[in-house]
Amino acid sequence: MATPFLPAGATTGDSGGELSSGDDSGDLESFQTPEAEATRSLAELFEKAAAHVQGLVQVASREQLLYLYARYKQVKVGNCNIPKPNFFDFEGKQKWEAWKALGDSSPSQAMQEYIAAVKKLDPGWNPQGPALHGLLP
């Protein structure tokens, strides 16, 4: 029953991790800046955390899943932009309230909080495995 709190596509990543706009002229420059590198690393960690959450659904509490859901939506969609569900949609209302409570949180902050929450749920999780190709220390 806790599964509905996980966003659709949580393991696939909607953007594929691409930061490119399609114009190759600026790609090399943006790849070399520390800010772009940090953003790419944070986005990769976030995607790994979102994939890892799938295996933690059974151990996470309802509150933890709501916390993760809200931050996932903040990263993928931005500020809450849907009308509040009606009174009888208890689950939808809880999800909406959790997301709405984030207000104008930045996607970067939401990613950091999401990753920290996943690490707290599974302290043994090591997101800095070889899949990041040395982007993190």
PyMOL commands that set and color helices and strands:
alter all, ss='L'
color gray80, all
select helices_A, chain A and resi 3-5+27-32+34-56+62-76+90-100+107-121+130-132
alter helices_A, ss='H'
color red, helices_A
deselect
rebuild
show_as cartoon
